[in-house]
């Protein structure tokens, strides 16, 4: 609807003849109508209709007002001659009043109680040499200093403080700020200054105590027409402001009022959204339609994650929170945005704080679609057909991108030959393409309990790159023949075509291994090869860091109470051990291949700790010992020219190669190896690899931290929902201080801490209960049961 707002001033009709004489029939020089067109539509909502934020016109009230102010500023200014003949100076005016403004018993005065409060009171008696005891309007007696007195009401003798409330009540009928306009016009025309009593004479026609005090209140609160010319004690002389200054102040006031009106309407939108049922709350997109609403919502979002773009955003958020009666804290902004439905209840703020790339641009999607539609395999005539092999792809059940698969056979001489088949994304994506550059910017796929943010666009990763059961898939196959002790006897790296036979979870693979089926001989051979490799690596100084870990899948994460599926994985599980050993074997073979052929690659190593593993031999094998090992592990190192020993894995060199769809560091190795196999120039020098790896490592670290914080949030949410009386098995990993112990919640796969009884030792298993769990605050309190 259209709303017409006009600036006009009402003239109150008083019975007092002097005031009627003052009120003239002439136009006020500043009086003009300002037409402010404000279009807004509010989509009414009910339980069956979607709530939508209003739609403003392209100009807000503030913008229109400020435009008029700017136009007015550009007008030529009129200079007016003034004359002071016959007028008292401000000093004379003040001195003329001083003898009447002496503090004495019974005087009615106004004083400043503190920075926020001004009160009326009656002077009762002196308090020392200068101070006075005063009874205020609330009946409270207090001592005040002379400089706290802001006005002494003239013509009052022996005033009783009990009459102050009635006095204040009578002022309400006279406190009309619009009266100042007419007095200002009169005084400006005559170029006169005025005191409170002088103003009372002009606007009320008298100077009795009530009228004088009301005039003082109007002047002291006025921010438009008058300014203090000079003050002495509680006496002040006021001068009318110049016309141009009043005009500017008036427009600023209107702009402020328009801004406050917009803020008030926005606050009403917030309150309306808060009252709606969860499923009826406005969608996030509806807050982005109107620019003014969007500005304030984005300010709240920035406040929620402590990431303001500028001071204005911080100020705006503070104004909104204050108007909502909330503290100006990030948690208050978070809860408000959740209450209105802008954030889901379980919003992952780290995604916003870390500016995680969750979406792809249309340009990247188009480029990915073009690759799928037009690409041809550059290695088509240089691929070995391995479709005759039985191929096992083993991963978690919700895995979308399958990078690797395994095959095995026993040779006639009794040795084992294994193949690690790795997806071949470089056959589709050139290293100079837009899609590759976007993958490099991301550095890794991010796997969270609530979502997956892939390194490549999903359609390209799933349809073009990922290994598919029963389909011919391009791959890079690394075959290795093992010595009887588990060391590498022979290896080969080649382009291949495979047809995955089985796509199975770790649980399914473990079941097959336990069943020991005759028709699954290849899987049994893979398990035997894994055992040989583990034994050989331990002989080379490898440290077993397998642990119990949690994995969570959340369904409908935007719901207030989404479904949480918890999986606890033991890395010592036969299937997980099998896959892990084959990945390590592949990494060692690629490092050897790169070393022999002088290929710059991202060689990864890890120095052995100065503390011998034998120092932990007294600890129980499994999670307790692994936890102790991890505490002393040194940081990994990288070299891009030659392999470096990986002490923790117990191998002479290692290159991550088996996840090129998910990890960009693996993809870099693929580009280098594939170019060598093709006989082409290597795309990257050692120095270039180092620079790219340095950038990627930062993003990978961010992704790991995001994964850890998200996993912990949902584990805490899982624990929060459990019955208070439920008991959990906890393994004592170490003592932090005194009886405070680091624990592993065995059924949850989560580390925590709690006070334990005297006599409990490292490696003992105890029962604990959850006292409190607060996911948003990352707080967990356990007690021994």
Buried (B, 14 or more C-beta within 10 A) or exposed (E): EEEEBEEEBEEEEBEBEEBEEBBEEEEEEBEEEBEBEBEBEBEEBEEEEBBBBBEBEEBBBBBBBBEBBEEBEEEEEEEEEEEEEEEBEBEEBBEEBEEEBEBEBEBBBBBBBEEEEBBBBBBBEBBEEEBBBBBBBEEEEBEBEEEBBBBBBBBBEEBEBEEBEEBEEEBEEBEBBEBBBBBBBBBBEEBBBBBBBBBBBBBBBBBBBBBBBBBBBBBBEBEBBBBEBBEBBBBBBBBBBEBEEBBBBBBBEBBEBBBBBBBEBBBEBBEBBBEBEEEBBBEBEBBBEBEBBEBBBBBBBBBBBEEBEEEEBBEBBBBBBEBBEBEBEBEBBBBBBBBBBBBBBBBBBBBBEBEBBEEBEEEBBEBBEEBBEEBEBBBEEEBBEBBEBBBBBBBEBEBBBBBBBBBBBBEEEEBBBBBBBBBBBBBBBBBEBBBBEBBBEBBBBBBBBBEBBBBBBBBBBBEBBBBBBEEEBBBBBBBBBBEEEBBBEEBBBBBBBBBBBBBBBBBBBBEBBEEEEEEBBBBBBBBBBBBBBBEBBBEBBBBBBBBBBBBBBBEEBBBEEBEBEBBBBBBBBBBBBBBBBBBBBBBBBBBBBBBEEEBBBBBBBBBBBEEEBEEBEEBEEBBBBBBBBEEBBEEBEBBBBBBBBBBBBBBBBBBBBBBBBBBBBBBBBBBBBBBBBEEEEBBBEBEBBBEBBEEBBEBBEBBEEBBEBBBBBBBBBBBEEBEEEEBBBBBBBBBEEEBEBBBBBBBBBBBBBBEBEEEBEBBBEBEBBBEBBEBBEEEBEBEBE
